[in-house]
C-alpha cells in the first residue's frame, strides 16, 4: 500500500513496482525501474527515505530513518529478503544480504556486499568493493572482481525486468 503520512506523499519513479502487500508511506522517494517486493516496509514517517533507480527491495525488508534524518539507498542496489536498513547510506551497486542489518549512520560503499545475516554496526563503514560478514560485520580479505560485478549486473537486471512484468503478470486467484 502506498500511503500519505501527514503532508508527505511518496514519490515513485517511472516503471517502478510496489507489490500490493508492501507498505510505502510518507516521505519516501523511489527512483525509476525499482522493484519493491511482498511485505517490504519503507517508512518515511518521521525520517526521509531516498531510493535510487533500478533498486530491488526484496520481500519483508524494512527501511526506516531516525527523526529528521535520512536513509539513502543508491542506484542498482539489492536489499535481500528480510534485511533491515535503518538510518544508513548504501551506495550504488551494493548488496545487502538476506537477513542482514545495516544500522544507524553506517555506510556501505559502492559494489560492497554485506553477507547474509551480517550486522553492520552504528557508524561502521564498509569500503567499496569489500565483503563484510558476521556479527558484528568484519571485512574479508578478498574484494569484488570485475567478473563478479558482471555476473551481479545480470542478477540486478532481473529485478528491473520484474518491475515491468509484475503489473501485467500478477493476478490474484479467488479462493
C-alpha positions in Angstrom: 0.0 0.0 0.0 1.3 3.4 -0.9 0.2 5.9 1.8 0.4 9.6 2.5 1.6 10.3 6.0 0.6 13.7 7.3 1.7 16.0 4.4 4.2 13.6 2.9 3.3 11.8 -0.3 5.6 9.0 -1.5 7.0 9.6 -5.0 7.6 6.7 -7.3 9.7 6.9 -10.4 8.5 5.6 -13.8 8.4 1.8 -14.3 8.8 1.1 -10.6 6.6 -1.5 -9.0 5.3 -1.8 -5.4 3.7 -5.2 -4.5 0.2 -4.8 -3.0 1.3 -6.3 0.3 4.3 -3.9 0.6 4.0 -0.6 2.5 5.5 2.7 1.3 4.5 5.6 3.4 5.3 9.2 4.0 8.5 11.0 3.0 9.8 8.4 0.5 11.3 8.9 -2.9 11.8 5.8 -5.1 13.6 6.1 -8.4 12.8 4.6 -11.8 12.7 0.9 -12.5 12.7 -0.3 -8.9 11.0 -3.4 -7.6 9.5 -3.4 -4.1 8.6 -6.9 -3.0 5.9 -8.5 -1.0 5.9 -7.5 2.7 8.5 -4.8 2.3 8.1 -1.8 4.7 9.6 1.5 3.6 8.6 4.0 6.3 9.1 7.7 5.8 7.0 8.7 8.8 9.4 10.9 10.8 12.6 10.5 8.7 13.1 10.6 4.9 13.9 7.6 2.7 15.6 8.1 -0.7 16.0 5.1 -3.0 17.8 5.4 -6.4 17.0 3.9 -9.8 16.8 0.2 -10.6 17.0 -0.9 -6.9 15.4 -4.1 -5.6 13.9 -4.1 -2.1 13.1 -7.8 -1.7 10.4 -9.5 0.4 10.0 -8.4 4.0 12.7 -5.8 4.1 12.5 -2.8 6.5 13.8 0.6 5.5 13.4 3.4 8.1 15.2 6.6 9.3 15.6 8.5 12.6 13.5 11.6 13.2 14.6 14.4 10.9 17.3 12.2 9.3 17.6 10.2 6.0 18.2 6.7 4.9 19.8 6.7 1.4 19.8 3.7 -0.9 21.7 4.2 -4.2 21.1 3.0 -7.8 21.2 -0.7 -8.7 21.2 -1.8 -5.1 19.9 -5.2 -4.0 18.3 -5.3 -0.5 18.0 -9.1 0.2 15.0 -10.8 1.7 14.3 -9.7 5.2 17.1 -7.3 5.7 16.9 -4.1 7.7 18.5 -0.7 6.7 18.0 1.9 9.4 19.2 5.5 9.0 22.2 4.4 6.9 23.7 5.0 3.5 24.0 2.2 0.9 25.9 3.3 -2.2 25.3 2.2 -5.8 25.6 -1.4 -6.9 25.9 -2.6 -3.2 24.2 -5.8 -2.0 22.7 -6.2 1.5 22.2 -10.0 2.0 19.2 -11.8 3.3 18.5 -11.0 7.0 21.4 -8.6 7.3 21.2 -5.4 9.4 22.7 -2.1 8.5 22.4 0.2 11.5 22.3 3.9 12.2 24.8 6.2 10.4 26.6 3.2 8.8 27.8 3.4 5.3 28.1 0.6 2.7 30.3 1.5 -0.2 29.8 1.1 -3.9 29.8 -2.6 -5.0 30.3 -3.7 -1.4 28.5 -6.8 -0.2 27.1 -7.3 3.3 26.7 -11.1 3.6 23.5 -12.8 4.8 22.8 -12.3 8.5 25.7 -9.8 8.9 25.3 -6.9 11.3 26.9 -3.6 10.3 27.1 -1.6 13.5 26.3 2.1 14.0 28.7 4.4 12.2 30.6 1.4 10.7 31.9 2.0 7.2 32.2 -0.9 4.7 34.5 0.3 1.9 33.8 0.0 -1.8 34.3 -3.5 -3.4 34.6 -5.2 0.1 32.8 -8.1 1.6 31.5 -7.9 5.1 30.5 -11.0 7.1 29.5 -11.9 10.6 28.1 -10.3 13.7 29.4 -7.7 14.1 30.4 -7.3 10.5 34.1 -7.8 9.7 35.8 -7.5 6.3 37.0 -10.4 4.3 40.4 -10.1 2.7 39.0 -10.7 -0.8 37.4 -7.9 -2.8 34.8 -7.8 -5.6 36.3 -8.6 -9.0 35.1 -7.4 -12.4 33.9 -10.9 -13.2 31.7 -10.9 -10.1 30.4 -7.4 -11.0 29.4 -8.6 -14.4 27.6 -11.5 -13.0 25.7 -9.3 -10.5 24.7 -6.8 -13.2 22.7 -9.6 -14.8 21.1 -10.6 -11.4 20.2 -7.0 -10.8 18.7 -6.6 -14.2 16.3 -9.4 -13.4 14.6 -7.2 -10.8 14.3 -4.3 -13.2 12.6 -6.7 -15.6 10.3 -7.9 -12.8 9.2 -4.4 -12.1 7.9 -4.3 -15.7 6.4 -7.8 -15.6 4.5 -7.7 -12.3 1.9 -5.0 -13.2 0.6 -7.2 -16.0 1.6 -10.7 -14.8 0.4 -10.8 -11.2 -3.2 -11.9 -11.0 -4.9 -12.7 -7.7 -6.7 -16.0 -7.6 -10.1 -16.2 -5.9 -10.5 -18.9 -3.3 
